[in-house]
Amino acid sequence: MTKEEIQAEINQVKNDYIRIQGDLDKLEANGGNIAKLEEQLNQMEDQLAELRKRKAEAEE
């Protein structure tokens, strides 16, 4: 995977993260169960960390 492909994937995950975070905020404001969305956000954070690591390695 090239740097550009990795960056595109990072951007996609960031966009998804922002969307899910907005959904979580709405659900929380209405008293809904946010556990699944929080878990999803945690997984996305881990995915972003891995992608950033791969991008750094690709730049070397």
C-alpha positions as CSV (number, residue, x, y, z in Angstrom):
1,M,0.0,0.0,0.0
2,T,1.4,3.4,-0.9
3,K,1.6,6.5,1.3
4,E,-1.2,8.0,-0.7
5,E,-3.5,5.0,-0.3
6,I,-2.8,4.9,3.4
7,Q,-3.6,8.6,3.7
8,A,-6.8,8.1,1.8
9,E,-7.8,5.3,4.2
10,I,-6.9,7.6,7.2
11,N,-9.1,10.3,5.8
12,Q,-12.0,7.8,5.3
13,V,-11.7,6.6,8.9
14,K,-11.5,10.2,10.2
15,N,-14.7,11.0,8.3
16,D,-16.5,7.9,9.7
17,Y,-15.2,8.8,13.2
18,I,-16.7,12.3,13.0
19,R,-20.0,10.9,11.7
20,I,-20.2,8.3,14.5
21,Q,-19.2,10.8,17.1
22,G,-22.1,13.0,16.0
23,D,-24.5,10.0,16.2
24,L,-23.2,9.3,19.7
25,D,-23.8,12.8,20.8
26,K,-27.4,12.8,19.6
27,L,-28.0,9.4,21.2
28,E,-26.5,10.5,24.5
29,A,-28.6,13.7,24.5
30,N,-31.7,11.5,24.1
31,G,-30.7,9.1,26.9
32,G,-29.9,6.2,24.5
33,N,-27.4,3.4,25.0
34,I,-24.0,4.6,23.7
35,A,-21.8,1.6,24.6
36,K,-21.7,0.1,21.1
37,L,-20.8,3.5,19.5
38,E,-18.1,4.1,22.1
39,E,-16.6,0.7,21.3
40,Q,-16.7,1.5,17.6
41,L,-14.9,4.8,18.2
42,N,-12.2,3.0,20.3
43,Q,-11.7,0.5,17.5
44,M,-11.4,3.4,15.0
45,E,-8.8,5.1,17.2
46,D,-6.8,1.9,17.2
47,Q,-7.2,1.6,13.4
48,L,-6.0,5.2,12.9
49,A,-3.0,4.6,15.1
50,E,-2.0,1.5,13.0
51,L,-2.5,3.4,9.8
52,R,-0.4,6.3,10.9
53,K,2.3,3.9,11.9
54,R,2.2,2.2,8.5
55,K,2.3,5.6,6.8
56,A,5.4,6.6,8.8
57,E,7.1,3.3,7.9
58,A,6.2,3.9,4.2
59,E,7.8,7.3,4.3
60,E,11.1,5.9,5.5
